[in-house]
């Protein structure tokens, strides 16, 4: 958790103040390092403090660097929901914890600048790449925010993908086998795969002949929880069950008894009692998020496709499949 926060903070701090990042292409040669014995200037005196803006006060500082309220709020707002949840939600204590860890990152930066480590070529390159990565993340989040699909687009997606938003109401009987994730009950024989499959086939024959599903599930199912309910699993959406079970649950004809379906739990006999479409309002937010993400992804791909970076072929070599350039001297001799 701590490592995650520190990495997020590093990127976010770069994104909030890109102008402070070094620009390798235009940077002037670094000044010669001071002698080792030279007395370092106090960290706090590295640069004069800027006048505070009453509308956007500084909320904390470390040495020569500080963060205003708006900068901190913007960073805190950008934190992933799971990080905020682990911190206990949006509380003063959570904000203080975040501020303390930002201050920790900033203190490391202050010490690195005091030692002039930021003037090293390797450090400049790392800082440059961090800035680019942070800006890429800011761009992506911006595209997510501005790419708001219309109500019509969301409804159109829903209508053309209704099958993805179905609920299935089903019940099952499970027969476990050796190595199953379902624990073996006391005095229960640990069936081999072949034995479990054979038992499942026999149970299916009994169901096909008219035996009551709920009664048989209570007596024979190794899924104790649903077995006590006659095998009833209730209603569930796609993505809730393991893939092989889901495939059967959303394709099996209503009320038909499935052939044995094998999963990591054992062999299942499945009966789907009904399938219903989830209401539009219940999935609208999910569809909007999906369309926003897809729009942002396409926009990022467009930026990448239009970038056309110019690489020095003398250094990097020709691009794969490119025709090698003929040296000027050889071209002149061929004339």
C-alpha positions, 0 to 999 in steps of 0.5 A: 500500500505504501509503495503504491502511494509513493509511486502514485504521488511521484507521478502526480507531483510531476503532472501538477508542476510540469514547468519545473521539470528539466528539459534535456533538449534545451538545458544549459550545461550543468555548473561544475559540482561544488567541492566536497568540503564546501558548506551546503546552503540551508535547504530552506534557503534554496529559493525565496518563497513566493507570496501566498495567494489568499484564495489558494493558500499553501497547505504544507511545505518541505524545504524550498518546495510547497503545495497549495490547497488546490494542488493537494485537492487535485492530487487527492481527487485523482487517487484511485478509489481502492486507495481511498478505501484502504485509507478509510475514506475521505476523512481528515485523517486520510488526508493527513496520511497522504500529506505526510507521504507526499512530504516524505517524497518531497524531502527526498527530492530536496536532499537530492537537489542539495547534493546536486544529484538532479544535475546528473545526466541519468537523473535528468533522463529519469526525470524527463521520462517521469514527466512524460509518463505523468503527462500521458496519464493526465492526457488519458484522464482528460480524455476520459473526462471529456469523452462523455457519451450521449444518452442516445449513444448509451441507449444504442449500445444497450439495445445492440448488446442486450445479451451482455446484460442478461441475468440467469436464474439457475440451479445446479448439482455438483459432484466433486473429484480429487483435487477439487477446491470443494472440501471433502466431507466427513466419510465421503469417498474422494472420487477420481475424475472418471468416477465423478463423471460417471456419477454425474451421468447417472444423476442426469439420467435420473433427472431426465426420467423425471426425478425432482431436481431440488430433492436430488440436489439436497441429497447428492450435491457436493455444493453444500450451500446451494444443495440445502436450497435444492441447488438454487443459485439465485439470479446472477449476471455475466462475470459472476460464475467461472467461464465454463459455468457461465457459458452453459448458463447463458446458452442452455435452453430454459429448463433443459438439464445440461450435460456434465460441465467440468470446472475446478470444483467438479462436474455440474448439472445445470438447469436454467429456469429463466433469463431476463435482461437487466433494466437500462437504468441498472447498467447505464453507468457501466455502459457510460464508463465502457464507452468513455474508456473506449473513446479515450483508448481510440484517442490515445491510439490516434495521438500515437499514430500521428506522432511520426517520431523521427529517428536518426537512422545512422544511430538506430539503423533503418526501420524493419523492411525499409530500403537501406539508403545508398551512401552519397559516395557510392551513389556518385560513383554509380553515375 
